[in-house]
Amino acid sequence: MKNLKGACIFAQSGGPTSVINASAAGVFIEALGQENITKVYGAAHGIKGILTENFYDMGQEDMKELELLKYTPSSALGSVRYKLKDASVDDTDYKRILEVFKKYDIRYFFYNGGNDSMDTCNKISKYMASSGYECNVIGVPKTIDNDLFGTDHCPGYGSAAKYVATTLMEVNLDAKVYDTGMVCIIEVMGRNAGWLTASAALAGTKGLGADLIYLPEVPFDMDKFVADVKDVCAKNNNKCIAVVSEGIKFADGKYVGEFKASATDLFGHAQLGGVCNVLAGVIKQATGIKVRGIEFSLMQRCAAHLASKTDIEETFRAGREAVKAAVSGETDKMVCYERKAGDKYEIEYKLLPLELAANTEKQVPKEWITANGTGLTEDFVKYALPLIQGDAKAPLEDGLPRFAQLKKVLATK
Amino acid sequence: MKNLKGACIFAQSGGPTSVINASAAGVFIEALGQENITKVYGAAHGIKGILTENFYDMGQEDMKELELLKYTPSSALGSVRYKLKDASVDDTDYKRILEVFKKYDIRYFFYNGGNDSMDTCNKISKYMASSGYECNVIGVPKTIDNDLFGTDHCPGYGSAAKYVATTLMEVNLDAKVYDTGMVCIIEVMGRNAGWLTASAALAGTKGLGADLIYLPEVPFDMDKFVADVKDVCAKNNNKCIAVVSEGIKFADGKYVGEFKASATDLFGHAQLGGVCNVLAGVIKQATGIKVRGIEFSLMQRCAAHLASKTDIEETFRAGREAVKAAVSGETDKMVCYERKAGDKYEIEYKLLPLELAANTEKQVPKEWITANGTGLTEDFVKYALPLIQGDAKAPLEDGLPRFAQLKKVLATK
């Protein structure tokens, strides 16, 4: 554990969340107050910004704007999807990163992202260590998918879950407004883990949830799906709300979103617009009832106006904890949340070796999925409900959110 | 003008809005306090509830729940799409309505809806008058489409506009997060009038709007659209956000949503999922840039958590004014908003003869659309911005909205 003195750089990676910038705020505000940190940089578009020496001098920003980052959706510095090769295969990028770190005397590197980003973080950390360059590397988790290993939950999940549950309650009321039949099929993000789709069950606690919930954890069976919907419709005046994960797959591993029905039907093609429209077509044909496919699309990950206050505060704190850990000499770790035992919801901030976090996906436990495969147990609700508590959002200006406006002064090369 | 004594009935019709129940709250709360109103009924599913004698005794409800209606989306009593025939063609329904009104001594009828509902209201009013049955009939406007004639704007529009503008700002930030190309095509409701689509221009005042806006008021040209998008992409690192109304039509009157491209392409079919996906397919093929179609779907009309406080207050007041007008002897009128002259936004509540409101659609004035047909002028912004001011929403319970819970006690037959 080394206490280093030098500059720090922070970068954002992967799909954004509505609170991802709360971690940025935490890192920047904490780092700007640390004596051992001489300069605070923010990389444009993740690791790419480092490779191309495109980064901002965060010391030039107004504190008020940095605070507003807490309520500003999407990655304020820009994001990237870029996976580093193994250094043993091709170390070009690593050499370049080392060169840049040396040039700017960067001794602290914070990377904000999901599984892939933690892998990147881990590789860079290992490379720096093997090169004898002292640099403390800390990962800051984020993902609406909530699928990172080793943390009770992920920054960003609570807000996305709050969006899904609240919006589902509203759509539930709207979809039942007529006395005629209506099947609503709502598509929620989550390619391999169903955490976000499962949050539909929170709306269910208010009697305004989904009749059926399909997670990628359970192999999807089209005949059972049609039977499930028909069953609900028969009991419920031809009304049914189903929430499906974008990542549901058949038993053979093929995505339902790529399902092609028989050549003779109207829907014999992979639909643009996702699995909800594929399923809407199937149900329309099987039942004749009016069907509407609804994608929560980008809104579920950018609706900062509906963020969870708990999530914002924890996410901000995760950024601060990353800096504190690095300054105290920690490296090659990811900040994670540990839930304390007891009825009252409380978390502790811990550190997890990056290689444990990298590339492992945590799915919804099978025992939290009901026997029929279309619902969640009370244990899931107990787990998720504390994460969506409280409201906090950007102040209004002309009735619209006043998001952070950064100057983005490029660091002098 | 007759001052009548007897029961009143209120019914909701057509597509809901996120604040439609604020008018219900206004009508019920005002009516329950009026001496001349002996009973307050709420019809289940609009005019159908009257025809089938399915209505609720609103006097049985708790005042707290009636107040919560202000923040509860969708039509709490249930809605209907049912157009009465002309009485001269078939007066069966009218006879039945008269029979029901007589049976329950209903002397006040309030109908909450858009163009069609005002027409229904007008027909019933005329029939009652010609039958010599004294009943004061007042229409209460509502529509996110904002297309009712004779009122400055419509209850429900401000909240939907606030949803569109706020969500567009958030999606704008998300859609630009990577340094790779991305065209976003967002579909907004409004079959024949582009008011709601135009509200995208409000986000533009914050620099987070759409590059291109297409209203049904302007004939749509696919070649121009492709050229417009390419032009924005060329200037803007292959990034473009276009907002389109679901109701855009080609010069020949055909809906763009029903457009079929050539038989050889991937998109040679009417897509489920609306015009945004049709256009996404066209742009994908024409440019090769990543494209995402986003439908604001039901959310734009049911996102009560993002309602405009101004809209809620006006909509509630519209309900009260309807009752006051009827009790003071007015009939065959619709409540409408008149904007006062001057810089400060203020409205007055007026009454308009129902036959003027019925079946007339008000479109966005041509002079508020920019010369290139893809933007709105400053005059539109001045018109619309006051309508989205302020926040108000249901209290939270477990982090989720606590919507009104009505007992819905059926009136004794």
Boltz contact constraints between the chains, C-beta under 6 A:
constraints:
  - contact:
      token1: [A, 16]
      token2: [B, 174]
      max_distance: 6.0
  - contact:
      token1: [A, 16]
      token2: [B, 177]
      max_distance: 6.0
  - contact:
      token1: [A, 45]
      token2: [B, 179]
      max_distance: 6.0
  - contact:
      token1: [A, 73]
      token2: [B, 170]
      max_distance: 6.0
  - contact:
      token1: [A, 73]
      token2: [B, 173]
      max_distance: 6.0
  - contact:
      token1: [A, 74]
      token2: [B, 173]
      max_distance: 6.0
  - contact:
      token1: [A, 74]
      token2: [B, 174]
      max_distance: 6.0
  - contact:
      token1: [A, 74]
      token2: [B, 177]
      max_distance: 6.0
  - contact:
      token1: [A, 75]
      token2: [B, 177]
      max_distance: 6.0
  - contact:
      token1: [A, 79]
      token2: [B, 177]
      max_distance: 6.0
  - contact:
      token1: [A, 79]
      token2: [B, 178]
      max_distance: 6.0
  - contact:
      token1: [A, 165]
      token2: [B, 400]
      max_distance: 6.0
  - contact:
      token1: [A, 166]
      token2: [B, 305]
      max_distance: 6.0
  - contact:
      token1: [A, 170]
      token2: [B, 73]
      max_distance: 6.0
  - contact:
      token1: [A, 170]
      token2: [B, 302]
      max_distance: 6.0
  - contact:
      token1: [A, 170]
      token2: [B, 303]
      max_distance: 6.0
  - contact:
      token1: [A, 170]
      token2: [B, 304]
      max_distance: 6.0
  - contact:
      token1: [A, 171]
      token2: [B, 298]
      max_distance: 6.0
  - contact:
      token1: [A, 173]
      token2: [B, 73]
      max_distance: 6.0
  - contact:
      token1: [A, 173]
      token2: [B, 74]
      max_distance: 6.0
  - contact:
      token1: [A, 174]
      token2: [B, 16]
      max_distance: 6.0
  - contact:
      token1: [A, 174]
      token2: [B, 74]
      max_distance: 6.0
  - contact:
      token1: [A, 174]
      token2: [B, 298]
      max_distance: 6.0
  - contact:
      token1: [A, 174]
      token2: [B, 302]
      max_distance: 6.0
  - contact:
      token1: [A, 177]
      token2: [B, 16]
      max_distance: 6.0
  - contact:
      token1: [A, 177]
      token2: [B, 74]
      max_distance: 6.0
  - contact:
      token1: [A, 177]
      token2: [B, 75]
      max_distance: 6.0
  - contact:
      token1: [A, 177]
      token2: [B, 79]
      max_distance: 6.0
  - contact:
      token1: [A, 178]
      token2: [B, 79]
      max_distance: 6.0
  - contact:
      token1: [A, 179]
      token2: [B, 45]
      max_distance: 6.0
  - contact:
      token1: [A, 206]
      token2: [B, 400]
      max_distance: 6.0
  - contact:
      token1: [A, 272]
      token2: [B, 277]
      max_distance: 6.0
  - contact:
      token1: [A, 272]
      token2: [B, 280]
      max_distance: 6.0
  - contact:
      token1: [A, 272]
      token2: [B, 281]
      max_distance: 6.0
  - contact:
      token1: [A, 273]
      token2: [B, 273]
      max_distance: 6.0
  - contact:
      token1: [A, 273]
      token2: [B, 277]
      max_distance: 6.0
  - contact:
      token1: [A, 273]
      token2: [B, 293]
      max_distance: 6.0
  - contact:
      token1: [A, 277]
      token2: [B, 272]
      max_distance: 6.0
  - contact:
      token1: [A, 277]
      token2: [B, 273]
      max_distance: 6.0
  - contact:
      token1: [A, 280]
      token2: [B, 272]
      max_distance: 6.0
  - contact:
      token1: [A, 281]
      token2: [B, 272]
      max_distance: 6.0
  - contact:
      token1: [A, 294]
      token2: [B, 297]
      max_distance: 6.0
  - contact:
      token1: [A, 297]
      token2: [B, 294]
      max_distance: 6.0
  - contact:
      token1: [A, 298]
      token2: [B, 171]
      max_distance: 6.0
  - contact:
      token1: [A, 298]
      token2: [B, 174]
      max_distance: 6.0
  - contact:
      token1: [A, 302]
      token2: [B, 170]
      max_distance: 6.0
  - contact:
      token1: [A, 302]
      token2: [B, 174]
      max_distance: 6.0
  - contact:
      token1: [A, 303]
      token2: [B, 170]
      max_distance: 6.0
  - contact:
      token1: [A, 304]
      token2: [B, 170]
      max_distance: 6.0
  - contact:
      token1: [A, 305]
      token2: [B, 166]
      max_distance: 6.0
  - contact:
      token1: [A, 388]
      token2: [B, 399]
      max_distance: 6.0
  - contact:
      token1: [A, 389]
      token2: [B, 399]
      max_distance: 6.0
  - contact:
      token1: [A, 399]
      token2: [B, 388]
      max_distance: 6.0
  - contact:
      token1: [A, 399]
      token2: [B, 389]
      max_distance: 6.0
  - contact:
      token1: [A, 400]
      token2: [B, 165]
      max_distance: 6.0
  - contact:
      token1: [A, 400]
      token2: [B, 206]
      max_distance: 6.0
